[in-house]
Amino acid sequence: MALTSGRGRPASGGSATISDVAGAAGVSRQTVSNVLNAPHRVRPGTRERVERVIAELGYHPNRVARSLRASSPGMVGYRIQPVATESVAGIHDRFLHALSEAGEAGDHHVLLFTAPDGQGESERCAHLWRTGAVSGVVLYDLAPHDPRPTQLAAAGVPFAAFGRTASGADRYSWVDVDNAAGTAAAVEHLVGAGHRRIGFLGWPEGSSVGDARARGWLAAMDSHGLLAASHRLDVRGPDTVSSGTRLMTELLDRPEPPTAVVAATDTLGVGAFQAVRDHGLRPGRDVALVGFDDTPAADALGLSSLRQPIEAVGRLVMAGLFHCIASGGVAVSSRLLEPELIVRVSSAAG
């Protein structure tokens, strides 16, 4: 199905949406909604202008879908993605569970669906909303220049996101974890234990989460004047256990290896843990390690890690979505939460 091409006019072959009307009339979507449902709230001149644009664009509110949403149990759309290979992460599952619990508390249930990519997800969300199958949708894992928020807003779909884009985040509701603060806290912990050569295992550049975690490590190291001491100890690779082992092996084989390492994920941290042992060293004694996400694997290995407040994220995302739905898709809210460092034996010894 066709999504709108932006503000003003519908994309070729597509029907006009409330966002198209708002853009062409120079008003908010809430004002258009008021013209349709509570015209007494709108000044006569504005109302006449909006009504004229509605007629010009041939906009017809989907009253069948509206009736279905009003008469059936509330549903929230969410695209489920397969677990990556060689990953120990459980964040996606924890978030889905938290989201489902928060939805049920608000008399809504999560409707899972699949899509081949982000474009397919946007089209599927628009279809589910227009047919009355869902009251709104939740986005997950936003990239820095992710087009999905713009696409859903243009289609008039109420949504909230876990994560945010590099720009335009002031135009939609989101909840995020301060990933940079997390890795910075890990560095502070390791500096406090006496470490100076502190390495970083991260993802290749280009992801919101990975780049933020790298910035946190870099900023904390710079604040302590340790970048020179940790020269070239920033290594990147895919988020897999084998990649973590390979990257950590590369660091340990250098003439001046790190005495401590911050990993961008527990998946990389588990791989680093294995590499330390393969070198005959003891995690926490010979080399300190800190991961990110506080997965069951980290707990089992005694790997220190940053714990994301996923349950709170789920509640706040759902609350933001409910607010967006109630306002006709125009409410905007944002929350940035800090992760908590869970210290275990992998970094407890000074």
C-alpha positions in Angstrom: 0.0 0.0 0.0 1.1 3.6 -0.6 2.2 5.9 2.2 1.9 9.6 1.8 4.9 11.4 0.3 5.0 14.0 3.1 3.1 17.1 4.2 0.5 18.6 1.8 -0.5 16.1 -0.9 -1.0 12.3 -0.9 1.5 10.2 -2.7 0.6 9.2 -6.2 -2.1 6.5 -6.1 -2.8 6.9 -2.4 -5.8 8.3 -0.5 -5.5 11.5 1.4 -4.8 11.3 5.1 -5.4 13.6 8.1 -1.7 14.5 7.9 -2.2 15.6 4.2 -5.1 17.8 5.2 -3.2 19.3 8.1 -0.1 20.1 5.9 -2.2 21.7 3.1 -4.2 23.7 5.6 -1.3 24.8 7.7 -2.8 23.4 10.9 -2.2 20.5 13.3 -3.7 17.1 12.9 -5.6 17.8 16.2 -7.2 20.9 14.6 -8.3 18.8 11.6 -9.7 16.2 14.1 -11.6 19.0 15.9 -13.1 20.3 12.6 -14.4 16.8 11.9 -15.5 15.8 15.5 -15.9 19.0 17.5 -16.2 22.0 15.1 -17.4 24.3 17.8 -13.8 24.3 19.2 -12.3 25.8 16.0 -12.4 29.4 15.0 -14.8 29.9 11.9 -12.0 31.1 9.6 -9.8 28.2 10.4 -12.7 25.7 10.2 -13.6 27.0 6.7 -10.1 26.7 5.5 -9.7 23.1 6.7 -13.1 22.2 5.3 -12.1 23.6 1.9 -8.9 21.5 1.9 -10.8 18.4 3.0 -13.0 18.9 -0.1 -10.1 19.6 -2.4 -8.2 16.5 -1.3 -11.2 14.3 -1.1 -10.3 13.3 2.4 -12.8 10.7 3.9 -12.2 9.6 7.5 -12.2 5.9 7.8 -15.3 5.7 10.0 -15.5 1.9 9.6 -12.0 1.5 11.1 -12.9 4.0 13.8 -16.0 2.0 14.6 -14.0 -1.2 14.8 -11.5 0.3 17.1 -14.2 1.6 19.4 -16.1 -1.7 19.6 -13.3 -4.2 19.9 -10.6 -4.8 22.5 -7.7 -2.4 22.1 -4.7 -3.8 20.1 -1.2 -2.4 19.8 0.9 -3.4 16.8 4.5 -4.5 17.2 6.9 -6.0 14.7 8.7 -9.0 16.1 12.2 -9.8 14.7 14.2 -13.0 14.9 16.9 -13.3 17.5 20.4 -12.7 16.0 22.7 -15.6 15.7 25.5 -15.9 18.3 23.7 -13.5 20.6 23.1 -13.8 24.3 20.9 -10.7 24.4 17.5 -11.0 26.0 16.5 -7.3 25.8 14.0 -7.7 23.0 12.1 -10.4 24.9 12.2 -8.5 28.1 10.9 -5.4 26.4 8.1 -7.3 24.7 7.1 -8.8 28.0 7.1 -5.4 29.7 5.1 -3.9 26.9 2.5 -6.6 27.1 2.1 -6.2 30.8 1.7 -2.4 30.5 -0.7 -2.9 27.6 -2.9 -5.3 29.6 -3.0 -2.8 32.5 -4.5 -0.3 30.1 -7.0 -2.9 28.6 -4.8 -3.3 25.4 -3.1 -6.3 24.0 0.0 -6.5 21.7 -0.6 -7.8 18.2 2.6 -9.2 16.8 3.4 -9.2 13.1 6.4 -9.6 10.8 7.8 -7.5 8.0 10.9 -7.9 5.8 12.3 -4.5 6.5 11.5 -1.0 7.9 9.5 0.0 4.8 7.5 -3.1 5.0 6.9 -2.5 8.7 5.6 1.1 8.0 3.2 -0.2 5.3 2.0 -3.0 7.5 1.4 -0.6 10.5 -0.6 1.8 8.2 -2.7 -1.1 6.9 -3.4 -2.4 10.4 -4.4 1.0 11.7 -6.6 2.0 8.7 -8.5 -1.3 8.9 -9.1 -0.9 12.6 -7.0 -3.9 13.7 -4.9 -1.7 16.0 -5.3 1.5 17.9 -1.6 2.4 17.5 1.9 0.8 17.1 5.2 0.7 18.9 8.5 1.1 17.1 11.7 -0.6 18.3 15.4 -0.3 17.5 15.5 3.1 15.7 18.5 3.9 13.5 19.9 7.5 13.5 18.1 8.4 10.2 15.3 5.9 10.5 12.4 6.8 8.1 9.7 5.0 10.0 8.6 7.8 12.4 8.2 10.2 9.4 6.3 7.6 7.4 3.9 6.7 10.3 3.3 10.4 11.1 2.5 11.1 7.4 0.1 8.1 7.4 -1.6 9.4 10.6 -0.8 6.3 12.6 -0.5 6.9 16.4 2.8 5.5 17.6 5.5 5.6 20.3 9.1 4.4 20.1 11.8 2.7 22.2 14.7 4.7 21.0 15.0 7.9 18.9 16.4 9.2 15.7 19.3 11.7 15.4 16.9 14.4 14.3 13.2 15.0 14.4 12.8 13.3 17.8 10.8 16.3 19.0 8.0 15.4 16.7 7.0 12.0 18.2 6.8 10.2 21.5 9.8 8.1 22.6 11.5 6.5 25.6 15.2 5.8 25.5 18.1 4.6 27.7 21.1 6.9 28.1 23.6 4.5 26.6 26.4 7.0 26.7 25.9 7.5 30.5 26.1 3.7 30.9 29.5 3.2 29.3 30.8 6.4 31.0 29.7 4.9 34.4 31.6 1.7 33.5 34.8 3.7 32.8 34.4 5.6 36.1 34.1 2.3 37.9 37.2 0.9 36.3 39.2 4.1 36.8 38.2 4.0 40.5 39.7 0.5 40.6 43.0 1.8 39.4 42.9 1.0 35.6 44.3 3.3 33.0 44.5 1.2 29.8 40.8 0.6 29.3 39.7 -0.8 26.0 36.4 -0.7 24.2 34.7 -3.4 22.2 31.9 -1.9 20.0 29.8 -2.2 16.9 30.7 -0.6 13.6 29.6 3.0 13.3 26.1 3.7 12.2 23.7 2.5 14.9 22.1 4.9 17.5 22.8 2.5 20.4 26.3 1.5 19.4 27.5 5.0 18.6 26.1 6.3 21.9 27.9 3.7 23.9 31.1 4.4 22.1 30.7 8.1 22.8 30.2 7.5 26.5 33.5 5.5 26.7 35.4 8.1 24.7 34.1 11.1 26.7 34.8 9.4 30.1 38.3 8.4 29.0 39.0 11.9 27.7 37.7 13.4 31.0 40.4 11.4 32.8 43.1 12.2 30.3 43.4 8.5 29.4 43.0 8.5 25.6 46.7 8.5 25.0 47.2 5.6 27.4 44.4 3.7 25.6 45.6 4.5 22.1 44.1 2.2 19.6 42.3 0.1 22.2 38.9 0.9 20.6 38.0 -2.0 18.3 34.8 -2.7 16.5 33.0 -5.7 15.0 29.7 -7.5 14.6 27.6 -8.1 17.8 28.4 -11.9 18.1 30.2 -14.0 20.7 32.9 -15.0 18.2 33.5 -11.4 17.3 33.9 -10.5 20.9 36.5 -13.3 21.3 38.4 -12.2 18.2 38.4 -8.5 19.1 39.6 -9.3 22.7 42.3 -11.6 21.4 43.5 -8.9 19.2 43.8 -6.5 22.1 45.4 -9.0 24.4 48.1 -9.8 21.8 49.3 -6.2 21.6 52.5 -5.1 23.2 50.6 -3.0 25.7 47.3 -4.8 26.2 44.4 -3.3 28.2 44.0 -4.1 31.9 40.3 -3.5 31.6 37.7 -3.5 28.8 34.2 -2.1 28.4 32.0 -4.1 25.9 29.1 -2.5 24.1 27.0 -5.6 24.8 27.0 -8.7 26.9 27.3 -10.7 23.7 30.7 -9.1 23.0 31.5 -9.3 26.7 30.9 -13.0 26.8 33.3 -13.4 23.9 35.9 -11.2 25.6 35.4 -13.3 28.8 36.3 -16.5 26.8 39.3 -14.8 25.2 40.7 -13.8 28.6 40.4 -17.4 29.8 42.0 -18.7 26.5 45.0 -16.6 27.3 45.3 -18.2 30.7 44.2 -15.1 32.5 41.5 -14.6 35.1 38.6 -12.2 34.4 38.4 -9.7 37.3 41.9 -10.4 38.5 44.2 -10.1 35.5 41.7 -8.3 33.2 38.6 -6.5 34.3 35.5 -6.7 32.1 32.2 -4.9 31.9 29.4 -5.6 29.5 26.1 -4.0 28.7 22.4 -5.2 29.0 22.7 -7.4 32.2 21.6 -10.6 30.5 21.2 -14.0 32.2 24.5 -15.0 30.6 26.3 -12.1 32.4 24.8 -13.1 35.7 25.9 -16.8 35.2 29.5 -15.8 34.3 29.9 -13.2 37.0 30.2 -10.5 34.2 29.7 -6.9 35.4 27.1 -5.2 33.2 24.9 -2.2 32.7 21.3 -3.0 33.5 18.7 -1.2 31.3 15.4 -0.3 33.1 13.4 -2.3 30.5 10.3 -2.7 32.7 10.1 1.1 33.1 10.7 1.6 29.4 7.8 -0.7 28.5 5.4 1.1 30.9 6.5 4.6 29.6 6.4 3.7 26.0 2.8 2.3 26.4 1.8 5.4 28.4 3.1 7.6 25.6 1.2 5.6 23.0 -2.0 5.8 25.0 -1.6 9.6 25.3 -0.9 9.8 21.5 -4.1 7.7 20.8 -6.2 9.8 23.1 -5.0 13.1 21.5 -5.7 12.0 17.9 -2.1 11.2 17.2 -0.6 14.6 18.1 0.8 14.2 21.6 4.6 14.3 22.0 6.5 13.1 25.0 10.1 12.0 25.7 12.0 10.3 28.5 15.6 9.4 28.9 16.4 6.8 31.6 19.9 5.9 33.0 21.1 2.3 33.2 22.5 0.8 36.5 25.9 -0.7 36.8 25.8 -4.2 38.3 29.2 -5.0 39.6 30.2 -8.7 39.7 33.5 -10.6 40.0 34.7 -9.7 36.5 35.5 -6.2 37.6 35.2 -6.2 41.4 38.9 -6.7 42.2 41.1 -3.6 42.2 
